Amino acid sequence: MSFARMVRGIRKYSGVTQVELSNLLAITQGTVSKVENGILNPDVNAWLKFCKTFDNSPFCHTNDYIDGDFIKKNSDSFIYKMKTTFLSGPCFTVRSILPLIFLFNTKKGERQFDAFVKQKGIDRDYLTIRDNKLNLRFFVQMLKELEVENENLDSLYTDCASFNNLELIHGDIASRYNKSDPIKRILAFLKNAKYYDNFSKHEHILEQDGTVLEVRKLIQADLSEVSADKQHLLKTLGSYFRSYVKGLIGSISSDHTRLVDSSFEVLTDNELRFVFKFEQKR
């Protein structure tokens, strides 16, 4: 992420205009504009004051994306310049779709992704905050643009292997996955599901011998508003969720347990069942 985009992203997320930011930092609006357009870097004092104003770490930008938890909101005003088409209804957080964003950038390039986002009427700075939300329509549009079919979703993290690390994708949530056991990491993911989407809840059963974990994903939204083919959308969500979980545990190695198989099925119009099978190492 460019320094300019990070500053714009934090300012907009906090609900502050350029004029208000210039007053907070005791600099001119022209200076703020130059910083946000990459023409000028702020001096050290202005940068530290900026971080203090938003309760933000001076080093928050090192992972390319920013957690909303790190930013003090000075207003509830929504000052992103974008259409609302992809904001209402069942939503993913940016954190959830980062693998798709990385895949898009890998296959088509960042410029084409920026052009795609602009065409959809979305402020590119909106995507710098992991906790911002975009609805399932945007998710479906990205898949169509990438021409990714269900059978190819499992390769998402393979295609984005160089990006498959906890800090980059999950940000502040990554510390909650500091587990060397894949089952414990999945359970931690389910516990923190609210940071990923607002339209489902999860139930799980772990067999006593610890070799099979069953997860049920309950969709609490009317998917017919997103797609006329609900079964296809459910299969797409199932494939993506499974690949996301596999990516989450793919970067760890346990001395005792390893994932040997995973599958999912559509049970009803609002329920998916996942089965993760593990093998105990000897």
N, C-alpha and C positions, 0 to 999 in steps of 0.2 A: 504494500500500500504506500502511496506517496504521502509525504508529510502534509501536503496541502489537503489531500482527501481526508486524512485523519482529523485535521483541525476542523474542516467543514462538517464531518460526520459527528464529532462531539458537540459542536455548536448547535447544529440542527436538532440532534437528539435531545439536548437540554432545553430546547425551545427558545433560543436566544437569537436575535437578529444581529446583523453585522454592526449596526449602530449601537445596540446595547452592549455588544462585546467590546467595541472600541471604548465605550465609557467605563466598562469594568476594568479594562487594562490600561486606561489612560493613554491611549494611542488614537490615531486618526482612523476613520473608516477606510480611508484610502490604503493605509498600511495593512489593515485586516484583509482588504480585498486582494492586495498583492500577495500576502501570505497564502490565502486560499486559492490563488491561481498559480502558485508555484514560482512567482517572480521574486519573492523575498522570503528569507528565513527570519523568524523573530530573534531578537537578542535573548541572551540567557535570562535576564530579569523578566522580560515579557513572557517567556515560555514558562518559567517557574510560577509566575502569577497566574497564567492561564490554567496550569495544572491545579493550583490551589483553589482557584475559582470553582472548578468542576470536581473537586475532590479526586483528582485523577493522577495516577502515577506518571512521572516523566518518561517512564520506559514502557508504557502500556502499548505502544505501537509496534513493539518488536515482533509480535506474532501476527501482524497484518490485519487482524480483526479485533474489535473492541467489545468487551462485555458491558451491557447497560448498567450492571451493578457497580461498575467503576466510575460512573458518571453521575454527578449531582445534577438533578433536573431543577432548573430555575423557573420553569414554567411548564404547564401542561399543553401549551400551544403546539399545534402540529404545523411546522413551517416547511416541511418538505414540499417541493413542487412536483406533485404527481397525481395521476388519476387514482380513483378509489376502486377501480375494477378488480384489482388483485389484493385488496386489503380486507374485504368483508367476508364473513362466512368462516368455515373450518380452515384453520391456518397452521402452517409450519413456522417455526422460527428460522432465521437465517442459519443458525447453528445446524439445523436439520438438513438443509439443502446445500451446505458447503461442498459435500462430495460431488454434487451435480455441477456446481459452479466450477470446481477444479477440473472436472471432466470436460466441461464446455471449453474452458481456457486451454486445456491440453489438446483437444481435438480441433478447435476452430480459432483459437487465439483470443487474447484479452480484448483486442479492439472489436472483434465481431460480437463478443459477449456484451461489451458496452453498447454497441449499436442495437443489439437485441433488446436490452433493458430500456434504452431510450425509446425504441419503437413501441414498447409496451406501456410507455408513459410512466416509468418508474425512475425516481431520483436515484442515480447510482450511489450517492452517499448513504442512502438508506440501508444499503447492503453491507456497510462497514460495521454495523452494530449487530452482534450475534443474537441479541434478544428481540430485534425487530421482527415483525411477522408478515408473511405473505401467504395468500390462501392456496388451496389445492388447484385452482385454475392456473396459477403461475407454474406450479409443479408440473402439471400436465403439458402446458405450453413449452416448458424447457425440454421435456422428454420428446415432444414432437419435433422440436427444432434439432435435437440431437439424433433423431430417428432411432431412439433406443427402444427396443421391444422387451417384453417381459423376460425372455430367456437371456437377455444380455445384461440385465440389471445386476446380477451377481458379480459381474466383472468390474463394477464401478470402482471398488477399492484397489483392484489389480491395476486398472488403467491409471489410477491416481496414487500409486504406491508411494511416490516420493512425497506426497502430502499426508500420508497416513500416520499422523502422530497426534497424541491426545491434545497437546496444548494448542495446536493450530486450529483444530476443528472445534474442540469443546471449551476452550478458554478457561475461565474461572472454575467451571464444573469439572475440569480434568482432575483436580486434586481429590475429588470424590471417587475416582476410579483407580486410586493408587493401590491396586490389588494385583497380586501375581497369580491369582486363581481365576480362570475364565468364567466359572459359574458365579463367583462373587462379583465379578465385574458386570455381568449381565443383570444380576439382581440390583446392583447399584444404579445401573441405567434405568431399570424399571421404576426404582424409587424416585428418580429425578426426571421422570417422563414429562412433567409439567413444563420443563425448560425446552421441550422439543416440539410439542404440538398441543393444541387446545381442543382437539376433537375426539380424543380417545382415552380410555383408561385400560389398565392391564391387571390381569390376575395370573398367578403362576402356581404350579405344583412341582415340587422337586421330589423325585423318588427317594426312598430311604437310603438306597445304596449310592445315591449321588451320581448316577450315570445318565439320567434322563431328566431334562427340564422342559416342562410344558408351559407355554405362555399363551394366554388368550387375550387378543386385542379387541376391545369392544368399541366400535365406532359410534360416537354420540353426536352424529350430524346427519343431515339429509344429503346423501351423495348425489341424488338425482338432480340437485341444483348445479352440480359440477359437471356431470356426464350422464348422457342418456343410457350408456352401457355401464350400469353399476357393477356388474360382475367383472368386467374388464378392469375397471378402476380398482376394485378390491384386490384383484390379482396383482395389479401394478403396485399398490400399496404394500401388499404382502411381500413381493419380491424385494422392494426397496427396504422395508423394515428388516428383512432377513439379512440382506447384504450389509446394512448399516451395523447390525449387531455383530456380524462376522468380522467386519472391519474394526469394530471396537475391541474385539478380543484377539484380532489377528496379529497384533504387534507385541503380544506378551507370550511368555513361555513359562509354563508351570512345571515344577518338578514332579507333580502328582497327577495332573489332569490335562487332557487335550480334547478338543472338539474333533469328532470323527464324522459326524453327519448332521444335517439340518434339513428341515422340510416345513412346508406350511400348506394349509388347505382353507378354503372358504367354507365356513359352516352355515352362515345365514347371510342376510342382506346387510348385517351390521357386525358380524363377528368373524375373526380370523383365528386360527389355531396354529401355533408354531411348536415344533418339537426339535430340541437340540440334544443330541446324543453325545456323551462323553466317554472317554476311556480312561480308567485309572492306570497310571504308569506303575511299573514294578521296579 
